[in-house]
Amino acid sequence: MLENDVSASRGRWHRRPTALRAALRAALAAALLLLSGAPGWAQDGAPPDEVERAREMIFAGDPATALDLLRPLAEDAPDDTDAWFFRGMAAAAAANLPPDRPGAPTDDAARRALRDEAAASYRHILERRPGLAGARLELARILFERGRCLEEPDDLLEHLLGDDCDAAAHHLRRALAGGLPPEIAEAVSRLLGAVRARKRVSGSFGMSIAPDSNVNAATSARRIATRLVNVFTGEGLEFEIEERARATSGVGVTVSASGEYRHPVSFRPVSNSATRLRFGTSLYRREYRGQRFDDMTLALLAGPQVLLPRGHASMLVEADHRWYGGDPVSHGIGPRIEGGARLGERLWLSAGAEWIKRRYRRGGSQDGPRSELDLGLTFAATPAITLGLRGGWQRTRADAVRQRSRTRRLGAFANADLPPIFGIAGFDLGFFHDVLFTRYDDFREFLISPSNRRDRTSINRLTASNDHIELFSFVPVLSLIHERRDSNIGEIFDYRRNRAELSFRRLF
């Protein structure tokens, strides 16, 4: 079995590569043996005797001949799971043949081509049957070997954006939802810890074109009724809202980028742990025609992170600076604690807490600390379906009582890889719903309402993508977002907002 110690030092990685590789192959081979007899793995269309003969060749040590037999079978039957599965298995086995064996690859390029063919075969299966844990395990094994995940990363740019090892971890996590035997699940968990400890740099980049019906999140009402009454007519009075304070539509460009470096250190607070120092930065910019609604935030973070066999924890210092309409608005700094833990093979917990002292350039009444707590639960219902709940609490203690508030946030989400729709495979759909309840300590608009202000904000997001629409290993994601706020203080704080975003995600 794999070592519990997930130390990220290069020396420890190179002392046990053989044992780690052997444990990986043994664990995934055992998983394949258990899953290969499950319904749907046999007699999917190709002649059973030919597929069975190819399978026997693989286990007899002649994968190259089996591969020659399986290639035409698979190409003639795109929906035959068995033919494609054993094609991938034969290609992977042929890539590992010693040089003196018949059919062995002649050089590294040929070996790489066979592993690419194996990975493509398993991806072909998952596009049509995304819930098959066995195919995900085999794909993860190929990616793990192809990415040399027992060694330090050599291409930091690829490592930053997500390499084969990140892809292997992605599929291993999803395979855990397939009801693996306990010993296989434990081996997979340790592999995930090894990949996580290997990670040195990470990053993300997103750019979207966002048509927005309400870029300034303002009311669409033209006139607001007050509690005042005309003494002559007895009718209620109204006042008109200035045009620039009303909802404004537009098409904007949003750019977000982040990067982080994690430096391993020798300090180990508990056994079977590893420590890294995190240094990161992030940038968010939203720009519309003109400069009036432009929004940009730059943030920095630094601090230690402890890796444990089933989780991680970080203690950070975070600082940020925000500009709006081209002018500096605020800056803040404070501590942040965040972490995550795997509560079971299918259940993950994430948590974060921060305290930020914020100062505003204009209007010192808004200055003050902000406390925030976030919790999230993610449940992998199947290898193809992920469900989640999230919640949060925020407290703003501005110098002015009018600016102080409490916010509770509740949310849920679901994400699914879909089987082929009208013969088209590779679709991914997601739905996210969040509700925020904000209550101000002492915010009254006496002309409109005698009560303290209370807002309810609802945000719904629908995302859709297709893995076949790919650009340099990135897949475009279309998001449709509807946002609505209702306030007890009349229409002046109500708003409706619809927008669309086109962003990108890494294809694993």
Secondary structure as GFF3:
##gff-version 3
##sequence-region A 1 508
A	DSSP	alpha_helix	10	15	.	.	.	ID=ss1
A	DSSP	alpha_helix	17	35	.	.	.	ID=ss2
A	DSSP	alpha_helix	48	59	.	.	.	ID=ss3
A	DSSP	alpha_helix	63	76	.	.	.	ID=ss4
A	DSSP	alpha_helix	81	95	.	.	.	ID=ss5
A	DSSP	alpha_helix	108	128	.	.	.	ID=ss6
A	DSSP	alpha_helix	133	146	.	.	.	ID=ss7
A	DSSP	alpha_helix	156	161	.	.	.	ID=ss8
A	DSSP	alpha_helix	164	175	.	.	.	ID=ss9
A	DSSP	three_ten_helix	176	178	.	.	.	ID=ss10
A	DSSP	alpha_helix	182	198	.	.	.	ID=ss11
A	DSSP	beta_strand	201	212	.	.	.	ID=ss12
A	DSSP	beta_strand	223	229	.	.	.	ID=ss13
A	DSSP	beta_strand	236	240	.	.	.	ID=ss14
A	DSSP	three_ten_helix	243	245	.	.	.	ID=ss15
A	DSSP	beta_strand	250	265	.	.	.	ID=ss16
A	DSSP	beta_strand	274	287	.	.	.	ID=ss17
A	DSSP	beta_strand	295	308	.	.	.	ID=ss18
A	DSSP	beta_strand	311	324	.	.	.	ID=ss19
A	DSSP	beta_strand	327	342	.	.	.	ID=ss20
A	DSSP	beta_strand	347	360	.	.	.	ID=ss21
A	DSSP	three_ten_helix	364	366	.	.	.	ID=ss22
A	DSSP	beta_strand	368	382	.	.	.	ID=ss23
A	DSSP	beta_strand	385	396	.	.	.	ID=ss24
A	DSSP	three_ten_helix	401	403	.	.	.	ID=ss25
A	DSSP	beta_strand	405	417	.	.	.	ID=ss26
A	DSSP	beta_strand	427	440	.	.	.	ID=ss27
A	DSSP	beta_strand	454	466	.	.	.	ID=ss28
A	DSSP	beta_strand	474	487	.	.	.	ID=ss29
A	DSSP	three_ten_helix	491	493	.	.	.	ID=ss30
A	DSSP	beta_strand	495	506	.	.	.	ID=ss31
###
